[in-house]
Each structure stands twice: as C-alpha cells, then as structure tokens.
Amino acid sequence: GFDARTVDKTLQPYLCNLCVSEQMRGRKLGKALVRCVEKITTETWGYSKLYLHVDLDNVAALNLYRSEGFKDVGFRWNPFWAGDAAEIGYFVKSYNSENR
C-alpha cells in the first residue's frame, strides 16, 4: 500500500513512449501495459490522475487510450522534434474508487 500523506501533489504521473512491436500487435499487450501503469499510478503511488500525449494521427494508440477511458483535454502541442507528426493531443484519465 501507500501512505496518502506522502504523495507529492506537485507531481503528476505521465505515461510516455508506450510501444508494441508490429509483430506483437493485436494481442492486447498495449491494453495490458496501460492497465499495469494505471495500477502503479493508483495503488502504489496513490495518484488520482494519469496524463499522456498522443499523436492524433496514430489511430491505434488513440483508440487504445480512448477505450481505456482517457479524455482529450483539448490542449494541442506541436513540438519541433515531432517531425511530420500532426498535432499532439494531451489526454488525462481520472481515477476514483469505482474505476480502480
């Protein structure tokens, strides 16, 4: 467990660089990885939100995150290092005792 009094509320968990190799796709590994990160976020660290950025042209990733309950906060980010990637969407998922 965790001691909620020790959670640093100035920090927020952020999921980044989740990748599944092409030959392993379609086996629900991405979903399993997201859920693993969610469990660590809520049960081990005691946070109530998880953030991520996703390339809005990456339909598979976008569908995964939406199906797992992540919501688009409407903020767009177009970093120079993203190359030909379109706008980057900022997403968040909030947790409560009902969806843990």
Summary of the structure (lengths in Angstrom):
residues: 100
radius of gyration: 14.5
end to end distance: 13.8
largest distance: 43.5
contacts: 218
relative contact order: 0.20
helix: 37%
strand: 23%
